[in-house]
Amino acid sequence: MKSGCVLHSFSSMYSSFAELCGALNVTVSPGPVVDYLEGENATLLCHVSQKRRKDSLLAVRWFFAPDGSQEALMVKMTKLRVIQYYGNFSRTANQQRLRLLEERRGVLYRLSVLTLRPADQGQYVCKVQEISKHRNKWTAWSNGSSATEMRELCGALNVTVSPGPVVDYLEGENATLLCHVSQKRRKDSLLAVRWFFAPDGSQEALMVKMTKLRVIQYYGNFSRTANQQRLRLLEERRGVLYRLSVLTLRPADQGQYVCKVQEISKHRNKWTAWSNGSSATEMRVISLKATEDSSLEKKKVTWALFEDLYMYAVLVCCVGILSVLLFTLVIAWQSVFHKRKSRVRHYLVKCPQNSSGETVTSVTSLVPLQPQKGKRQKEKADVPPAVPAKAPIVTTFHKPKLLKPQRKVALPKIAEENLTYAELELIKPHRAAKGVPSSTVYAQILFEENQL
């Protein structure tokens, strides 16, 4: 009997033996080499075919062989579909990262390794054994195995696009987008930079690419000469900063711009991509018509506000003008009303001919509508009336010296002794004689001597 096989004998006239077991057809995908980034989840599928018996069961085992080490059993699904962990993978933390499921009974088995680490790099081997009962014993009828290699794991590149996440430009301006790359995994690696453009509501399409050898390549509509002149991709700082310029912007240039960077280096004489990174920004192109319309709307709003202010200012001015007119009318009415009243003026008349040197206060009423010159002429022409008996007779009459009228002037105190004061009192005139004007005023002077 061979390992893994059962020899069945047939008794007849001649004895003969036939080998009843063969190898299972087992394949692992993806393979034979698969690349994953650090932190991602890896999925390996083990596909089984060509079973020998219908009532047989499968036992699936996954082995892991790090670089330069022997393979070790990780996890096993028994013929009764019980999951068993081995070695370091029996720990709870590793059990949570390792999952083995039967996708299709007896055909497809899936191994998942969550949150990949650099230590997970190596060879993964799937070994399947077909088992069934024979003579009341579990017997392995066939075996099969397949392997895949998970290559060196590396982290994602840190890629950022500025300005972002949204940038506005006017139609006709020049747009500049910067793609900054950091956290390279290998010193001798090269970068391949690609810019994708996705219009609003459309899928992204490759615009321009800078290869690992810094050769610029245009794609799609941007491969035309006119568009090539509007699109420029430059390396500002080697392996760090890349600048994309879009000249003379149009409304069709509005959309999302994505920068994808791939780190490439030689591994086993082949160019291998070790890490990737991407970042995006949205560009909005504002047309000049829209800006003009918005400016007109703003002007309309401001003009409407100024119209309201203008109306308020006119109302205030009207109220002010009406108040000024009312004030002038009141002043004019008061001036006319006061002119109709008779004016009374007080004059101080000093008569030096009087032996006592008295000062006489004279009260004279004037006609308001007659000028002063006409009054003086009429006074000269008027015939003085008869002097009452009480008034002293003056032989010679000199024209009194008129003093300027003063408002609220207090008379000086006279310190001389034996002063005589005269009081002028208006009296009713006698019956008017013919030829005597009606404007003649009669006065009675009373003398009183006070001793200080």
Summary of the structure (lengths in Angstrom):
residues: 452
radius of gyration: 63.2
end to end distance: 174.4
largest distance: 206.7
contacts: 1112
relative contact order: 0.09
helix: 19%
strand: 44%
